[in-house]
């Protein structure tokens, strides 16, 4: 997972960002949705940034929320959905921060990894939503499993 001005610009373009800035120790992407009166600022801190201590971190600021996802292991870009899903895994549990075009976001935390490969139809709607949202990142973890088997 390489984080540099080019990869951040790709994310900003996908999200239809109003602006993108290199702040030195992190990158800042500003999204707006005037009709919905929403503003969202996404900050991405590369591994080793002083603010994070270690690991990659994404921070979302909105008018009424402040979300952080630490130790990101990867992200998935979806042109079709107009969103980026940042994912981290610890002990078989996934957490995902989904940032969407239109300046909105969702957070799913401590989701059992088995949910992203299971039968969604057997789950309650609340749990199904997290499984479906994080299933976009399934390929990230298949690569890790292949590496572990080597």
N, C-alpha and C positions, 0 to 999 in steps of 0.2 A: 504494500500500500504506500505508494509514493505521494507525498504531499508537497506540492510546489505551486508556483503561480499558474502554470499551465493546467494542472489538474483542478485547481480551485476555479479557474476561469471556465472550465468545462462544466463544473457543477453550477456555477452562477448562470451560465448560458441556458442550461437545462431548466433551471428554476425560473428563468425570466427575470433575473435580478435587476433591480434599479441601479445598483452599484456593487463594486467589489474593490476591496482595498487590502494591500499588504501592510500590516501594522508592525512588521519587524519580527515579533515573536509569534504572531498568529495572523490568520486571514479573516476578514470580515466581509460578509455578504448581506446586503440589505434587500429585502423583498417587500413589496407593497401591493395592496389590493384596495384601491380607492373606493370601489363600490361597496365593499364590505367594511371599509374603514379599518383595515388591518395593516399593521407594520410588524415585520419580524426581522430580527437581526440574528444571523447565524455566524458564530465565530468558530473557527477550526484551529486548534493548537496542535502542531506537529509533535511527534515523539521527542522528548527531551526539552520541550519548552519549559521555561522557569515556572510558569503558572501551574503546570500540570504535575510537576515532580517527575513523572515518567509516563509513558504511554501517550496515545493520541486522545484528545478530548474535543467534543463538540458541545457548544453552549448555544442555547436559544434564548433570546430576549424578546418578549412581546409586551404589549401594554399592561398585561395582567399576569404574566408568568415568567419564570426563570427556570430553565431546564438544563441539566448537564448530563452527559454520558461520558464516563471515563473509560479508559483502556479499550478503545475501539479497535476491533480486530479486522474490520473491513467495512466496505459500503457497497451498496448496489444502486446503480442509477437506472431509472425507468423513464425513458423518453415517452412511452405510451401513456403512463400514468402522471408524468410530470412531477416526479418525486425522487428523492434520494433517501435511502434507508441506511442509517449508520447502525452497526451491530457490534455488540461485545458479548463475549461468553465467559462465564466463570462457573466451573463445577457443574456442567451440564445444564446450566440455566442461561437463557439468552435475554438480552435487553436490547431494545431497538428504539431509535429516535427517527421518526419519519418526518422529513421536511418537504412540504408540498409547494408547488407553484400556486400562487394565490395567497401566500403568506400565512399558511396554516401548518400545524404540526400535530403529531401524536407521539406518545411515549408508551412503550410496552416494556415492563420490567420483570425480571426473574421468571420468564416463561420457560417451562420445561421444554428442553430441546426436542423431545419426542413428539411434541404437538405439531411441529412443522412438517413432519413426514407421515403423520397419522391420518385417519379418516375424519375430516372436518365435520361431516354430517352427523357424527355421533356426539358432538360437543354442543354445549349451550352457546347461544349467539355471542355472549360476552367473551367467552374463551375462544370461540371460532375466529373472531376478529383478529385477535393477537396471533393465532396460528397462521391465518392467511397472510396477514401483513408481514410476518417474519419469514414466511416460506419463500419469499423472493430471495432471501439470503442463503437458501439451502446450498447453493453451489459453493459458497465461501467455505462451508464446513465440510463438504465432500472433499475439497482439496486438502484440508487439514487432516481428514481421516486417512487419505491416501498417503500423505507424508508420514503419519504416525505408523502406518503399516510397513513402510519401507525400512 
